[in-house]
Each structure stands twice: as C-alpha cells, then as structure tokens.
Amino acid sequence: MVEQVTDQEELDVEPDGQLALTMPESVEANIKDYYWVNQSREIINAQQDLDLTERRLIFSLVSLVQPDDEEFKTYTVSIKDLANLIGVEGKSFYERVERAIDQLQSKQLKLSHENTRQKITWVQSATYKDGEGRVTIKLSEDLAPFFRNLKRAYTKFRLKNVLKLKSEYNWRLYELLKEREFRKERIFKVKELRHLLNIPDDKYKMLKHLRELIDRAKVELEEKTDISFTYDIHKRVGRSVESFIFRINKNTNNQHSDQEEINYDAENLLQMLLENGIHRKKAVQLAKAYHPFYIEENIRHVRSMNAGQSIRNMAGYIVKALEENYANSLYDTPIDDPMFGLELRNVEQGLEEASNTDIEVFNAIVANFKGMLHRLSDPTPERLKEIAEERDRMLIEALSTVQKKRKAQRKPPLLYDDIAGDPYMKAIYEKWENSSLPF
C-alpha cells in the first residue's frame, strides 16, 4: 500500500519572492466501477445534501479508500476518466467536474448526536494540473471515521450498482435498504423517509406523489442494482399513513461479474490474509472455504481486539476466528463460483512467481559474495568477518527494498514462511525485522 507522506499542500517562497505551490505526494488512481464502497451506517443514516453528479463524484473517490487505511491518501486522477465514470459528457466536462468539486468543498454533511451537531465538508483540497487534465484531490479528514479504519457496523456495495442511477433519491433509497439487506425489511416513518432522502418541504407533499417517487425507485433498482424491494403501508394514524414497510430481496439478475472484477476480488482477499501473516497456501484454502465478507468481518474483529490486547500469533488467531466465527458474521456460506476459485489459483500462482523472483535477488547477492570469497588470496578471519557483515547488510537492504516495492504496488509482503526452506535467509529475515529500515 502506498505511503501518504504529506496531508496537505504547502506554500514555499521562491527566490524572487513569488509563492510556489508544493504538491502533496499522491497516489495515481484509476477508478473502476467494480470497486467497493465501504461506509459506516452512521453516514448512511445521516441527511445528505448532494445532487447526482456530486454524489457520483464523491463516492467514486470513496471507492479508493480501504476500510483498513490508517489515513486518507491524496489521489491524482484523470479528469477525463473521472468524467466518463460519473457520466459527465460534452465539451465542457472539465469545467463541470471542477464545478462539482468546488461544490463539494463548500457543501456540508450534517450529523447530530445527543447535544452535539457536527458539520463536515466533503473535500479537503483539490489541485488542478493545467495542461495535464488531472486533479489531485483529498477527502476531508473529518470524514475518516465513516469511511476508513472501519470495524464492524458498516455497509459495502459495488460502485457500479449506483453510478447509473438517474436520481439522487433512488441512490439514497438503495443505500438505506442495502444497509438492512440481511434483515430483509426496513420500516420508515414518512417524515423520517423524507428527511433521509432530503426531500424539500414543498415537494412530494401528497401521499400519491411520494408513492410515485418510491415506485420509480423500485423500477430502477430492480433494473440496475443487486437488490430489489416491495413496500406497503405499515401503520396508519387515523386516515393518514404514518409509516411504510420495505421488504428487501437479492436481485440475482444484476450480479454478473467479468474476469477483471473477479480477479480484483481474489487479489484483495488473498492480500488481506497474507498481510496478516497467513501463508499463501493456507490463505488460498481459507479463501475457498469462506465467503470474502465473512473473512473480512472476522479479520476486522480480531484487529479490533488486538488494539486493546497484544495478540502474539495473529495468523493463528485469525484462523481460529474464522473456524469459530468470532465476528458472528452472517456471510456463513462460501462463494459458489468456479471462476472465483480459478482466479484464486491464478493470483496464488502470480504471488508464488513474484516471491521466487524476489528470492532470486537474494540468491544473486549470496552467489556474488561466495565468488568474492573464492577469489581471496589471504582469507584472514578479520576479512572474512568484514565480508560476511557486508553481505548481510546488502541482503537486509534488499529485503527492505522488496517489501517497500510490494507495499507500493499494494501487494502482500514477503513472509517469513516464504523463505522458510533456507535457514540462512530465515536468519536474515529475523535481522531485518529487528532492524530500523523503513517498511
């Protein structure tokens, strides 16, 4: 995972006294519609004042955020690619995307809890690269509790389920129902539903007009998303309708996946297991035996426990958590998809090849020093010790370089078990773990 070095832009003064903009370090991002949106239930159930373009834009950026991210990264994206993704067309798409970002920097998310009210802007900063057609953008850090470092109570869905929706009302209703998908139903008081959908007081005042809005959402969600619903009157007060009950169903007609999407899920799942110290072959076994969401929820459960206590054998504890479902996950059946199993094997093979390539780097260093020893005319103990120390130093630095490269590429680290067949390299790995080299 790429490290975020700076959180905000800084201004430097050039020699002639002019202010120069120092760009924050950023991650080059290419957003795909099959990325997952992860958000806390608190934000789903907050009133949001976003039009459809703003909503498409902000949640495309949110799809880049991983639930385990320790901080928000700064992303650089192509404005043209972003416009294509969110459906902004025509010659003025640059200006329209910039205007939408400007609006997100001024609009506020409003949250209320007991005696407190919180107002948060959506975007912290945006820097446009004239002539390059790119924007470097960072979400407001105050949004962090709702999109990253998430533990359990959060909802996830693929971005593609909402990007093609033609109404912000339909989008919001999708989120609100998706949150209760496992419970199969959700009851809204009419006043509550209007508030959550952010319907102005002067619109859809009559019941038949509100039902027309819901009916349009019903048709579009069934046509374009992974859920469908029916609804009915739940409770009346006198002749007035007080609440509706929505019954939520999986919509298997819109759950088709292509190979790129399946490969993305397989990579993410194996990475989650591997980066927690589980060996590659065991990780593949677990990925085949359990649903990805089940694995994810149990890993997050273990991590949240580890925040308050020191778990020495994290990998073993995670395996135990999966076997006994410590997180009480409802996703208790594996994915029944032969393509997913095939992609798991493809990813495993790719990781094995990458590990073998990295190990060859270490072997080449060792071979080079062996050749050096053979060429010594007078191998004194002092010189032998000096060569051995230099060899170990180069191996430790090479291992650190490999780990940083893997992290930058969002690949799992080379594990101790990956080199377990070489006692000497195992010792080098232990020295590296105890060194102060960055990772």
Beta strands, then each sheet from edge to edge (+ up, - down):
strand 1: 10-13
strand 2: 19-22
strand 3: 27-28
strand 4: 36-40
strand 5: 75-78
strand 6: 108-113
strand 7: 116-121
strand 8: 123-129
strand 9: 134-139
strand 10: 154-158
strand 11: 185-189
strand 12: 227-237
strand 13: 240-250
sheet 1: 1+ 2-
sheet 2: 3+ 5+ 9- 8+
sheet 3: 4+ 10-
sheet 4: 6+ 7-
sheet 5: 11+ 13- 12+
end
